[in-house]
């Protein structure tokens, strides 16, 4: 199993540009989440999903959209990038009843 | 819903036990205590979790006080590779487990 994979690893955007951060897992996990981590801070939840077709907002959802059309994929879309969205983005997944949440390696995003 | 409280940083000598405290005085009866760690800028890694009984696995031990208002993570023989940020998180599990709330954690530095 590859676990949780994220692409790209690094990205530089200009203010106002849009992009999609990709997240995929091959463990058939129902639950998937997106977090962002700013320098020196803990992770903050952006959006999460409890299964295909079901998503909900987390602590800091503004400026981001998600969809979950398959169990495997949970892309995060930045609609119009802003410098405040400069951060490291982590995707995570876990199975129903599972005690371990698995995190991807992260995507480092710089918005100029 | 207050987050947990942890010391900002701790030091430990290699080979000695590292005892990381966590205060979660507002914990609800259905909330577990989870511990994760983050090495460098990698994605967080699950360590252990518990409800009210002490727990042990191959990585660590978790001691929860009888009133459940605080806990201690014990790394019995710390190595240099245990240098990381350690997060103590309270969460009710189930469908809410995809929504972890991270504080700033404890920076553990293991010295030779």
Interface residues (C-beta under 8 A of the other chain):
Chain A: X4 X31 X32 X33 X35 X40 X41 X42 X43 X44 X45 X48 X49 X50 X58 X59 X88 X90 X92 X94 X99 X100 X101 X102 X103 X104 X105 X106
Chain B: X36 X41 X42 X43 X44 X45 X46 X49 X87 X95 X97 X98 X99 X100 X101 X102 X103 X104 X105
